[in-house]
Amino acid sequence: MKKLIIVAIAFLSVHLCSAQDTIIKNNGDQIRGKVTDINSSEIKYKKADFIDGPTYTISKSDVNMIKYSNGVRDHFEVQAAPPQREPERETYVAPPPPPEDNKIVVRGPYYKYHHILIKDREVHEILMNTKDPKIMGYVVKAKKAHNLQYIGFVAFPLVGLGAYLAINSTIQYQKTTYTYNSNTGYYYQHGPDPTTNYQIAGACGILAIACPIVSGVFSHIKTVNTKKAVSLYNEKY
């Protein structure tokens, strides 16, 4: 009886061993058990010594082959890891420089040329370099008017001179004396006559008022001729 039990156990052991699946990993290690499921990324199995135990999982990429209990073999290609892409780096691309603009634009009392604000003198030099007779004619008129516009500063010395003559004439007038001649019936003045100085002082005052007006006129003439030259320049260049 005991011999029959031993034979039965041995037969059962051989049968169980032959019913096992073998999972062969890429590094050569072997796992004996029962494969229960294979999906796109994992292999699930139960260990041979504990078939009714928990289900284990191994990555499909770590397995080279499975030998099933029926002799069928399932090979798995070793999948190379996808190349790592370098992170994209944002590169700064400088915008192209603006096209060269030769136009002269009026900006109040200034002029804009090549994105720079310049004054009358620089504009006149640019315009004269064109050698265009008509443009140069306007520039010449503008330069003459530019020099004459400073005549307004003459008003300051004229005011000073007029004030001096008026005060001096007043002092002289206070020193003037008069005598009566009974034979002729006239009064005779003794001392300097302040009338002439008063007239000169009045003329200085009038000129002092006129100078700023004349200065403004010449400034306007300068601006008008400069703008005409600039307009003609922009049409031709």
C-alpha positions, 0 to 999 in steps of 0.5 A, a space after each residue: 500500500 505504501 509503495 502505491 502511495 509513493 508511486 502516485 505522488 511521484 507520478 503526480 510530481 512529474 505531471 505537475 513539473 511537466 505542466 509548468 511554464 518557464 519564463 526565461 528573462 533577458 539576463 538568463 534567469 528562469 521563472 517556473 510557474 503558470 502564465 495566466 495572461 500576456 498583454 502589450 506590456 506585461 506578463 502575468 503568472 503564478 509561481 509553480 510552488 504556489 499555483 493558488 497563490 497571488 498573481 505576479 507581473 513582469 515587464 514584457 521587455 524583460 522577457 526573452 522567451 516563454 516555454 509553455 508546458 505543451 512544448 510551444 515556445 513564445 519568443 519576444 524581441 528585445 525592444 530598444 528604448 526609444 531615443 530620447 529627444 533633446 528638449 527643444 530650445 527656443 532660439 532668438 531670431 533677430 528681426 531683419 533690419 528695417 530698409 534704409 530710408 532716406 526720407 527726411 520727416 519734419 518733427 516740430 522744430 527738428 527733422 528725422 533722418 535715418 531714425 535720428 532727430 537732427 537740426 536745421 544745420 545738419 538738414 542743410 548739409 544733407 540737402 546741399 550734398 545733393 548738388 541739386 540747383 533747385 534744392 540748393 537755392 531753397 537752402 541758400 535762402 533758408 541760411 540767409 534767413 537763419 542768420 537774420 533771424 537773430 536780429 531780435 537780440 538787438 532789441 536788448 541793447 536798443 532798450 538799454 540805450 533808449 532808457 539811458 537817453 530818456 533818463 539822461 534827458 530828464 535829468 538835463 531838462 530839470 537843470 534847464 533854466 529860462 529867462 524873460 526878455 522884456 524887449 523881445 517878449 520871449 523866454 530864452 532857454 539856458 542849458 542843453 535841449 533834451 528834445 533830441 535825446 527824447 526823439 532818439 530814445 523813442 526811436 530806440 523803443 520803436 526799433 526794439 519792438 520791431 526787432 522781434 517781429 523782424 526776427 520772427 519773419 526771418 525765422 518763418 522764411 527760413 522754415 518755409 524754404 527749408 521745408 520746400 527743399 525737404 519736400 523736393 528732396 523727398 520727391 527725388 530721393 
